[in-house]
């Protein structure tokens, strides 16, 4: 078997799959999350939290979220 079947390097993959957003909700309020591409965060307006996206993986933990005043 050749090694050509390996997946593409991580650098070639997008940072976040927008289609995944449809399946994700805020873990605290169960509200829809808004994707902020510039900051690489998922925003929960009802919870006033911004969850980080690191390496293309949303970190939906309250302790890791940034409080927002919007």
The 8 nearest C-alpha neighbors of each residue, nearest first, counted from 0:
[[1, 2, 3, 4, 5, 6, 7, 8],
 [0, 2, 3, 4, 5, 6, 7, 8],
 [1, 3, 4, 5, 0, 6, 7, 8],
 [2, 4, 1, 5, 6, 0, 7, 8],
 [3, 5, 2, 6, 1, 0, 7, 8],
 [6, 4, 3, 2, 7, 8, 1, 0],
 [7, 5, 4, 8, 3, 9, 2, 12],
 [6, 8, 9, 11, 5, 12, 10, 4],
 [9, 7, 10, 11, 6, 12, 5, 13],
 [8, 10, 12, 11, 7, 13, 6, 54],
 [11, 9, 8, 12, 13, 7, 14, 54],
 [10, 12, 9, 8, 7, 13, 14, 6],
 [11, 13, 9, 10, 14, 8, 7, 15],
 [14, 12, 15, 11, 16, 55, 10, 9],
 [13, 15, 55, 54, 12, 16, 56, 53],
 [16, 14, 55, 13, 17, 56, 52, 19],
 [15, 17, 18, 19, 13, 14, 20, 55],
 [18, 16, 19, 20, 15, 21, 34, 14],
 [19, 17, 20, 16, 21, 22, 15, 23],
 [18, 20, 17, 21, 16, 22, 23, 15],
 [21, 19, 23, 18, 17, 22, 32, 16],
 [20, 22, 19, 23, 18, 17, 24, 31],
 [23, 21, 20, 19, 24, 18, 31, 32],
 [24, 22, 20, 21, 19, 25, 32, 31],
 [25, 23, 31, 29, 30, 32, 26, 22],
 [24, 26, 29, 30, 27, 28, 43, 32],
 [25, 27, 29, 28, 24, 59, 60, 61],
 [28, 26, 25, 29, 46, 61, 30, 24],
 [27, 29, 30, 25, 26, 46, 45, 24],
 [30, 28, 25, 24, 26, 27, 31, 23],
 [31, 29, 28, 25, 24, 32, 43, 45],
 [30, 32, 24, 25, 29, 33, 43, 23],
 [33, 31, 43, 42, 24, 41, 25, 30],
 [32, 34, 42, 41, 35, 43, 31, 20],
 [35, 33, 41, 36, 40, 42, 32, 39],
 [34, 36, 40, 37, 39, 38, 41, 33],
 [37, 35, 39, 38, 34, 40, 15, 41],
 [36, 38, 35, 39, 40, 34, 41, 52],
 [37, 39, 40, 36, 35, 51, 52, 41],
 [40, 38, 36, 52, 37, 35, 51, 41],
 [41, 39, 51, 35, 50, 52, 38, 49],
 [40, 42, 34, 50, 33, 49, 32, 35],
 [41, 43, 49, 33, 32, 48, 44, 40],
 [42, 44, 32, 48, 46, 45, 47, 25],
 [43, 45, 47, 46, 42, 48, 69, 32],
 [46, 44, 47, 43, 28, 30, 48, 25],
 [45, 47, 48, 43, 44, 28, 27, 25],
 [48, 46, 44, 67, 45, 43, 66, 68],
 [49, 47, 66, 43, 46, 67, 65, 64],
 [50, 48, 42, 65, 64, 41, 40, 43],
 [49, 51, 64, 41, 40, 59, 58, 42],
 [52, 50, 40, 58, 57, 53, 39, 49],
 [51, 53, 57, 56, 39, 40, 55, 58],
 [54, 52, 56, 55, 51, 57, 58, 39],
 [53, 55, 56, 14, 52, 15, 57, 9],
 [54, 56, 14, 15, 53, 52, 57, 13],
 [55, 57, 53, 52, 54, 58, 15, 14],
 [58, 56, 52, 59, 51, 53, 55, 50],
 [59, 57, 51, 60, 52, 50, 56, 63],
 [60, 58, 50, 57, 61, 26, 25, 64],
 [59, 61, 63, 62, 58, 64, 50, 26],
 [60, 62, 64, 63, 59, 50, 48, 27],
 [61, 63, 60, 64, 65, 59, 50, 58],
 [64, 62, 60, 61, 65, 50, 58, 51],
 [65, 63, 50, 61, 49, 62, 48, 60],
 [64, 66, 49, 48, 67, 50, 63, 51],
 [67, 65, 48, 47, 49, 64, 68, 46],
 [68, 66, 47, 48, 69, 65, 49, 44],
 [67, 69, 47, 66, 48, 44, 65, 46],
 [68, 67, 47, 44, 66, 48, 45, 43]]
